[in-house]
Amino acid sequence: MQLCVGSTVAVHTDEAPYPHLAVVQNLQSLPESCGEGDGALQVHVLWLYRAVDCKRLPPKLLRCTCRVQRSHSVDISDKGELKEIFFSSHSDVISSAAILHQVTVHFLPNVENGEDLLFQTCEAPNGMSVKMLKPGFICRQFVDTVKWRFCNLNSKNIQSSEIGDLVTELLARSATKSISNDKIPEGI
């Protein structure tokens, strides 16, 4: 797995029934004497909070249901709904061994009607065009985990310039991603 600053990853944890999500903020090589193995990294992460992890939720939590789904890739628990997560300044240092895999997160400025940004037009096996929900998570808001206040990702309310710069980079990266003309697998 190729990790870099800004990678979004799932992290193993014993405390929760599901992996935690994080953004890689920094990478450092571990000394060989630490016993972690060759190529082990110390990873500085900023945590992404799911709605179930928040003490309070913003008033406008994005809810969106898939119209067409890939039957082999849908988790039973998500019921086809878009999963909104929240960027935070809560940081930790973890071992790269705790990282399970990379995940797709679409970082977007807070938009009232983001449906056009969340769906892709795909060609079904019968040749018709249909809309499909893009895979992954959506992140539109920053959460202050001390006061449990939410603000737009594109706002100036993020006080740390280092985190603000990372958010700006993630927003720009998500804006340039475009998934289109994917084929829907047979049997849906």
C-alpha positions in Angstrom: 0.0 0.0 0.0 1.3 3.4 -1.0 0.9 6.0 1.7 1.5 9.7 1.4 0.4 12.9 3.2 -3.4 13.3 2.6 -4.1 9.5 2.2 -7.4 8.5 3.8 -7.1 5.2 5.6 -9.1 2.7 7.7 -7.3 1.9 11.0 -7.7 -1.2 13.0 -8.9 -0.7 16.6 -9.9 -3.1 19.3 -12.4 -0.7 20.9 -14.9 -0.3 18.1 -16.8 -2.9 15.9 -15.7 -1.0 12.8 -12.4 0.5 11.7 -11.7 4.1 12.5 -11.0 6.5 9.5 -8.1 8.9 9.4 -6.2 11.3 7.1 -2.4 10.9 7.0 -0.8 14.1 8.2 2.9 13.0 8.3 5.0 9.9 7.9 8.3 9.0 9.7 10.5 6.0 9.4 10.9 4.0 12.6 14.4 3.0 13.7 15.3 -0.6 13.2 15.8 -1.1 16.9 12.1 -0.7 17.6 11.3 -4.2 16.4 8.4 -3.2 14.1 10.1 -4.8 11.1 11.7 -3.4 7.9 10.0 -0.5 6.4 7.7 0.3 9.4 6.4 3.8 9.6 5.2 6.0 12.3 2.1 7.7 11.0 0.7 11.0 12.3 -3.1 11.0 11.6 -6.0 13.3 11.9 -9.2 11.4 12.8 -12.3 11.5 10.7 -15.5 11.1 12.9 -18.5 9.1 11.8 -21.9 10.3 13.0 -22.1 7.5 15.6 -18.9 8.8 17.1 -20.2 12.4 17.6 -21.7 13.6 20.8 -23.8 16.1 18.8 -24.6 16.2 15.1 -24.9 19.2 12.8 -28.4 20.2 11.9 -28.0 19.4 8.2 -26.6 15.9 8.1 -26.4 14.9 4.4 -28.7 12.0 3.7 -28.7 10.4 0.3 -29.8 7.0 -0.9 -28.3 5.0 -3.8 -30.7 4.5 -6.7 -28.6 1.8 -8.2 -26.0 -0.3 -6.4 -23.3 -2.8 -7.2 -24.8 -5.8 -5.4 -21.4 -7.3 -4.6 -20.0 -4.2 -2.9 -22.8 -3.1 -0.6 -22.3 -3.6 3.1 -25.5 -4.8 4.7 -25.3 -2.2 7.5 -25.1 0.9 5.2 -28.4 0.2 3.4 -27.1 2.1 0.4 -26.9 5.4 2.2 -24.1 7.8 1.7 -21.9 7.9 4.7 -21.0 11.4 5.9 -17.9 11.8 8.1 -16.4 14.8 9.8 -12.8 16.1 9.6 -11.3 16.9 13.1 -8.1 18.2 14.6 -8.0 15.1 16.9 -4.6 13.6 16.1 -2.6 10.6 17.1 0.6 8.8 16.1 0.1 5.2 15.1 2.1 2.4 13.5 1.7 1.7 9.9 0.9 -1.9 10.9 -2.5 -0.7 12.3 -3.6 0.6 8.8 -5.9 -1.8 7.1 -6.3 -0.2 3.7 -7.0 3.1 1.9 -10.6 4.4 1.7 -12.2 6.8 -0.7 -13.3 10.1 0.9 -14.8 12.9 -1.2 -13.9 16.2 0.5 -16.3 18.9 -0.5 -17.1 22.4 0.5 -20.5 22.6 2.2 -23.0 22.7 -0.6 -26.8 22.8 -0.2 -27.5 20.5 -3.2 -24.5 18.3 -3.7 -26.3 15.6 -5.6 -24.5 16.4 -8.8 -21.2 16.0 -7.1 -22.1 12.7 -5.4 -23.5 10.8 -8.3 -21.9 9.5 -11.5 -23.6 8.6 -14.7 -22.9 5.0 -15.7 -23.8 2.8 -18.6 -26.0 -0.2 -17.6 -25.7 -3.5 -19.4 -28.8 -2.7 -21.4 -27.1 0.5 -22.7 -29.1 3.0 -20.7 -27.5 5.7 -18.6 -28.3 5.5 -14.9 -27.1 7.5 -11.9 -25.0 5.7 -9.3 -23.7 6.9 -6.0 -20.0 7.3 -6.0 -18.2 4.8 -3.7 -16.8 6.0 -0.4 -17.5 8.6 2.2 -18.3 12.3 2.0 -16.7 14.9 4.2 -18.1 18.5 4.1 -17.6 19.7 7.7 -14.9 20.2 10.3 -15.7 19.3 13.9 -14.1 20.9 16.9 -14.0 17.8 19.3 -13.7 20.0 22.4 -16.8 22.2 21.9 -18.6 19.9 19.4 -19.1 22.7 16.9 -19.2 22.1 13.2 -18.1 24.4 10.4 -17.7 24.2 6.7 -14.5 22.7 5.4 -14.0 25.7 3.2 -14.5 28.2 6.0 -11.7 30.1 7.8 -12.8 28.6 11.2 -10.0 26.0 11.2 -7.5 27.7 13.4 -4.4 25.5 12.7 -2.8 26.7 9.5 -1.2 23.2 9.0 -4.6 21.5 9.2 -6.2 24.3 7.0 -3.5 23.7 4.4 -4.2 20.0 4.4 -7.9 20.6 4.1 -7.3 23.0 1.2 -5.2 20.3 -0.6 -7.8 17.6 0.0 -10.6 19.8 -1.3 -8.6 20.6 -4.4 -7.7 16.9 -4.9 -11.4 15.9 -4.6 -12.5 18.6 -7.1 -10.2 17.2 -9.7 -11.4 13.6 -9.3 -14.1 12.7 -11.8 -15.6 9.3 -12.1 -17.7 8.8 -15.1 -18.7 6.3 -17.8 -18.1 3.3 -15.5 -19.9 0.1 -16.5 -22.3 -1.4 -14.1 -21.5 -5.1 -13.7 -23.9 -7.7 -15.2 -26.5 -9.1 -12.8 -27.7 -6.0 -11.1 
